[in-house]
Amino acid sequence: MKKLQAQDPYHPSGPGRELDKTEYKVVVKFFTPDASWTWFAVSADKCDITGDVQFFGFVDGLEAEFGYFWLSELNAVRGSLGLPVERDLYWDDSKTLAEVQKEVMDRRGGH
């Protein structure tokens, strides 16, 4: 969580500014093992009231887009076989958001 908060421009331990996608490191990757959705998180903050965690990152789903997503939402998602979203425990967090976006768009045949 500390690495995610360190990149959150609104968190006290964050950089104090919006980072460029070449500066953000993709810290966490979530995926559906039985569907074609992947979430790449670059920052996060925990809600003091609910305890839920809100992430910001890049989502490769029906569309490829930047956005916010909640841990509770990920916990509720099920793929076609009913399997839950998993965290990629072997994810190498050295890739930038720009690199991940390029890989996804190249795979999709877009720019």
Residue pairs with C-beta under 8 A, 6 or more apart in sequence:
1 44
1 46
1 53
2 13
3 25
3 27
3 93
4 27
4 28
4 41
4 42
4 43
4 44
4 45
4 55
5 11
5 13
5 14
5 43
5 44
5 45
6 13
6 14
6 15
7 14
7 15
7 19
7 24
7 25
7 27
7 42
7 43
8 14
8 43
8 44
8 45
8 56
9 15
9 16
9 17
9 18
9 19
9 43
10 45
11 43
11 45
14 43
19 42
20 98
21 96
21 97
21 98
21 101
22 96
22 97
22 98
23 96
24 42
24 43
24 96
24 97
24 98
25 42
25 93
25 94
25 95
25 96
25 97
26 40
26 41
26 42
26 57
26 58
26 91
26 93
26 95
26 96
26 97
26 100
27 41
27 42
27 43
27 93
28 40
28 41
28 44
28 55
28 87
28 88
28 91
28 93
29 38
29 39
29 40
29 41
29 87
29 88
29 91
30 38
30 39
30 41
30 74
30 85
30 86
30 87
30 88
31 37
31 38
31 39
31 85
31 86
31 88
32 38
32 77
32 79
32 83
32 85
32 86
33 79
33 83
33 86
34 79
34 80
34 81
34 82
34 83
35 79
35 80
36 60
36 61
37 59
37 60
37 61
37 77
37 79
37 85
38 59
38 60
38 61
38 104
39 55
39 57
39 58
39 59
39 60
39 69
39 74
39 85
40 57
40 58
40 59
40 60
40 97
40 100
41 55
41 56
41 57
42 55
42 56
42 57
42 58
42 97
43 55
43 56
43 57
44 53
44 54
44 55
44 56
45 53
45 54
46 52
46 53
46 54
47 53
47 54
52 70
52 71
52 72
53 70
53 71
54 68
54 69
54 70
54 71
55 68
55 69
55 70
55 71
56 66
56 67
56 68
57 66
57 67
57 69
57 97
58 64
58 65
58 66
58 97
58 100
58 101
58 104
59 65
59 66
59 67
59 69
60 104
60 108
64 101
64 104
64 105
64 108
64 110
74 85
75 84
75 85
77 84
77 85
78 84
105 111
